[in-house]
Amino acid sequence: MPIVPLYGHDRLREQFTTASERGALPASMLLHGTRGVGKQRLAIWLGQALLCSGAPPRPCGKCPQCRYTVELRHPDLQWVFPRPRLKDSDPSLEDVRDDYADAIAERVAHHGLYPPPSGSDGIFVATVRAVVRAASMSPALASRKVFIIGDAERMVSQEGSDQAANAFLKLLEEPPADTTIILTSSEPGALLPTIRSRVIAIRVAPLPERTVREFIADPLVSAQLRADNARVSVEELVETAGGAPGRLLAGSILRDAAAQARRLLDAATSRNRSLRYKAAMTQGASRARGSFTDSLNALEVLLHQVVRDATHSGNVSEASGAAKALELVERAKEQAAGNVNPQLLTAGLLRDMAALIK
């Protein structure tokens, strides 16, 4: 069963196609952008184009290579992403392959629609070793190999395995001639500088509203969204997505982020300073595996609603203050991509928001 098609990103697709035809496509690249914007699906599309054996423009969508890719069973397309740590403290390459085979099969069963990884999932050293080993081998079916490393900021480096880490860095810097490596990340600032310096960074922008609506209207997508959001209207789904429809697949993660965003907004509009302090302390003391950024995204949605309501009621002052608060949240999101303390960042954000929203 093929996975859901890629929606949008037409300009990037055109640029990738042109670069590939000219032989100018980077061998190692990083697709970064808002969580849920479709970076990994775009990477699979690019992998399909690179493996396609049909006539240009590629991917043709008809050749065996294309069919195998959209069914996630092409032997020369390796897709790894955060997974729970295997029970064996030193799993074999076969154990890693079996684990990912099960994980890929699960994603195929859901047509390539999946929620964000949990906070305990990671890309562990055994997986890195498996990638390096596979990259050293010849393609099995196509003329080249493609490796997709989803949520690459989850690569765990603190395991005393310098040999595996150095081998991966070497692979990024000088991949085999028949190999393309695509990393994706919603938090590029959390990537090791040694990794960022070895890849070409490409920003994946949010989707326009019409494309989000097309994604939601897809029968396979609609069936899954309705199961989790039976009473939510299409308009609410579009607003919640905010140009990144993958957010809609987050289920309880998204609901938790929305609840936290409401607590942050209530604290910012309260005259009780201790409430702002308590709200800031509810954030994790260290990076919370994307949950902090998810809360900031949800806070932006709430502030947009405040701007609309205040404008409709003629409260110019409140609308202006909420609009300026949106700028603060956007700045906080940029800072959250780096090595920051969410508690301190939240405390400063709520203090500055309180001065704008009365």
Number of C-alpha atoms within 10 A of each C-alpha: 12 16 18 19 14 16 18 20 18 10 9 16 15 12 12 18 21 14 13 16 14 9 9 11 16 16 19 20 20 27 24 24 20 23 22 22 26 27 29 23 20 21 24 23 20 23 27 25 24 25 26 25 19 16 10 11 13 19 21 16 18 12 14 15 24 24 18 19 23 23 17 24 17 21 15 24 24 20 20 22 23 24 18 14 14 13 7 8 8 10 14 14 17 10 16 17 15 12 14 19 15 11 15 19 15 14 15 20 13 17 20 21 18 17 15 20 18 14 14 12 17 21 22 21 23 19 25 22 20 18 23 20 13 16 23 13 12 15 17 12 13 18 14 18 26 26 23 24 25 24 26 27 22 23 22 17 15 10 10 9 13 12 11 20 21 12 16 21 18 14 19 24 15 13 18 16 9 16 22 23 22 26 27 27 23 22 23 21 18 20 18 13 10 11 19 17 12 17 20 15 17 13 14 19 17 21 19 13 16 12 17 23 19 12 21 22 13 13 11 16 19 14 14 18 17 13 9 14 16 10 9 11 11 14 10 10 18 20 18 20 25 23 23 23 26 21 24 24 20 19 15 11 19 21 15 16 21 21 14 22 24 17 19 26 20 16 23 26 19 15 12 10 15 11 17 25 19 15 22 23 15 14 21 14 13 12 20 15 20 17 20 23 25 24 25 23 24 23 25 24 18 20 22 17 15 19 22 15 14 18 15 11 11 11 12 13 15 19 24 17 20 25 19 17 24 21 13 18 21 15 12 18 20 13 16 22 18 14 12 15 16 23 21 14 16 24 20 17 20 25 16 15 24 21 12 19 20 13
